[in-house]
Amino acid sequence: MDKGLLIKNGWILTLDSTHSVIENGWVWIEDNIIREVGVDTRKLEYWEKVASKTIDAKGKIIMPGLVNGHTHLFQTFMRGLADDKPLLRWLHEVIWPFSIAMEERDFYLAGLLGCIENIKSGTTSVIDQHYVHTTDQSSDMVLNAMKESGVRGVLCRTFSNNNPNAPLLQETDDTIMKSLERLNKEWHGTQDGRLSISVGPISVRGCTKELHKRSHAFAQSNGLKFQIHTAETESVVNKCLDLYDKREVEFLYDIGILGVDTQLVHGIWVNDQELELIRQTGTTVIHCPISNMYIASGIARVPEMRERGIKVTLGQDIQGVMMEVLKMGACLHKVNNLDSMVLQPEDMIDMATNMSAQLLGCDNLGRIVPGYIADIILVDWEKPHIAPVHKPESAIVFNANGNDVHTTIVNGRVLMENYQINFADEKQLIRKCQKRIREIGVRL
C-alpha cells in the first residue's frame, strides 16, 4: 500500500506553542502535509508497514526548514568579487556592472546554484529580490530555477525608475507594471502554491513617490507581499532627508506603504519614532546580520524591536547561509548589548522558521505539528563539533553549520538525502557557472 513518508527515530524540535521537544520520535507525512507526530510504538509499527518511504533519523535533529527572507540569487555569480567595500561602492563598482553583463541564461544558472546552496544548508524557502531586468525573461529564469530545484520560492519582482547611479537598471513605470501583471498571472501560486510573486521597489531613493504608491496598490489589490530595502546605511537615510525632508520609514508611512504585508529589509538606521511607526502598522523587519557586518552598514536594533513587539525575521542577503545567520545574529547582538541573555537559541530558530513563514503568507508553515506543510530538515548531530548534545536548540544555533544538514524535504518531497541532492548534477552545474563567470569577466 503506497501511503506516505515516515521519518523515525529522530530528536524533534516541534516549535509548537510550548516549544515541545520529542526525543526518539516520528513524523508521518501524507502528500505534503504533516499528519501525525509522536512516540507511540504501535502507531510507528503501523506507519512502517504502509509507508512508501521511510527515513531513519537516528542521530538527527528533525526541525522545520529555514526561511531565507531576503536574498539576491543572481549574486551567486559575484562571490568574493567585491570584498572590503562599503555598500554604494560595492554596488557601483562591481555588482551592477557585472550584473548588466550577465546574459539571460546566466540568471537561471546563478539561480539554480543559489537554490542548491540554500537546500543543502537547510533552507527550504527563499525570497529572492530580483532587480536586474536587462533581458525580458530574467525573472522567469530565476523562477524556472526555483521550479526545477523544488525549493519554496518567492520571486520579489524588484525595480527602479529613479536611479541615476545605475541608469541601465532603470525601467519605465509602464514596463514595470506590465511585468508585475504578467508574472503575477503566469507564476503566482503555481507548483501547488510552492512558487509565488511579491512586489519590491529597490529602495526609497531608487523609485519615485508615484511608483511606490502605484506598485503598492497593485500588491494590495492582488494579495501580494511588498518588500523594500530600508535604512540600510546612514547615507541612504541622509539622501532621503535631502530629497523629501523625511527619514525613510517616515516617508513610507506618510505615503501609506507600511502595514502587515510590508517587509522592510535591514531597518538599521531607524530612530525611536520610526520604530513606533513600524510597530503601530504591524510592519515586518527582515534582519540580515552577516550582510550588515560584511559591508559595515551598522547594527539593527533587533532586541529593542522585539521588546516593542515588532516582528523581526531573518535573511541571508547572499552573505553566508542561514545556519550561519542564526549563530552570527545571536552573537552580534549579545556583544553589541553586552548581554549574553539577549537572543536565545530558541529566539533565533523562531525568527528563521514559523515567524519567517509569515513573509510567505503561510500560517501553516514552520512547525512540526499536524496540519502543517512538510518543509523539514534533518541535521546530523553525531559529529565531534556538535556532540554531545544537552539542548538541541543550542546545538543547532551555536555548534552546527550548513554542512551538517543531512536531508531536506520541501512540500513533502525529498530534495536532498544523505547530503546528496536528487534534482541536478551539482558538479556539472558548478563547472558551467565557473566557465560563465570567467567569460563575463573577460568581457568586462
Secondary structure as GFF3:
##gff-version 3
##sequence-region A 1 444
A	DSSP	beta_strand	5	13	.	.	.	ID=ss1
A	DSSP	beta_strand	21	30	.	.	.	ID=ss2
A	DSSP	beta_strand	33	38	.	.	.	ID=ss3
A	DSSP	alpha_helix	41	50	.	.	.	ID=ss4
A	DSSP	beta_strand	53	56	.	.	.	ID=ss5
A	DSSP	beta_strand	60	64	.	.	.	ID=ss6
A	DSSP	beta_strand	66	71	.	.	.	ID=ss7
A	DSSP	three_ten_helix	73	78	.	.	.	ID=ss8
A	DSSP	alpha_helix	87	90	.	.	.	ID=ss9
A	DSSP	pi_helix	91	95	.	.	.	ID=ss10
A	DSSP	alpha_helix	96	101	.	.	.	ID=ss11
A	DSSP	alpha_helix	104	120	.	.	.	ID=ss12
A	DSSP	beta_strand	123	130	.	.	.	ID=ss13
A	DSSP	alpha_helix	138	149	.	.	.	ID=ss14
A	DSSP	beta_strand	152	159	.	.	.	ID=ss15
A	DSSP	three_ten_helix	167	169	.	.	.	ID=ss16
A	DSSP	alpha_helix	173	187	.	.	.	ID=ss17
A	DSSP	beta_strand	195	201	.	.	.	ID=ss18
A	DSSP	alpha_helix	209	221	.	.	.	ID=ss19
A	DSSP	beta_strand	226	230	.	.	.	ID=ss20
A	DSSP	alpha_helix	234	244	.	.	.	ID=ss21
A	DSSP	alpha_helix	248	254	.	.	.	ID=ss22
A	DSSP	beta_strand	262	266	.	.	.	ID=ss23
A	DSSP	alpha_helix	272	281	.	.	.	ID=ss24
A	DSSP	beta_strand	284	287	.	.	.	ID=ss25
A	DSSP	alpha_helix	289	294	.	.	.	ID=ss26
A	DSSP	alpha_helix	302	307	.	.	.	ID=ss27
A	DSSP	beta_strand	311	314	.	.	.	ID=ss28
A	DSSP	alpha_helix	322	337	.	.	.	ID=ss29
A	DSSP	alpha_helix	345	352	.	.	.	ID=ss30
A	DSSP	three_ten_helix	356	360	.	.	.	ID=ss31
A	DSSP	beta_strand	376	380	.	.	.	ID=ss32
A	DSSP	alpha_helix	392	394	.	.	.	ID=ss33
A	DSSP	pi_helix	395	399	.	.	.	ID=ss34
A	DSSP	three_ten_helix	402	404	.	.	.	ID=ss35
A	DSSP	beta_strand	405	410	.	.	.	ID=ss36
A	DSSP	beta_strand	413	417	.	.	.	ID=ss37
A	DSSP	beta_strand	420	421	.	.	.	ID=ss38
A	DSSP	alpha_helix	426	443	.	.	.	ID=ss39
###
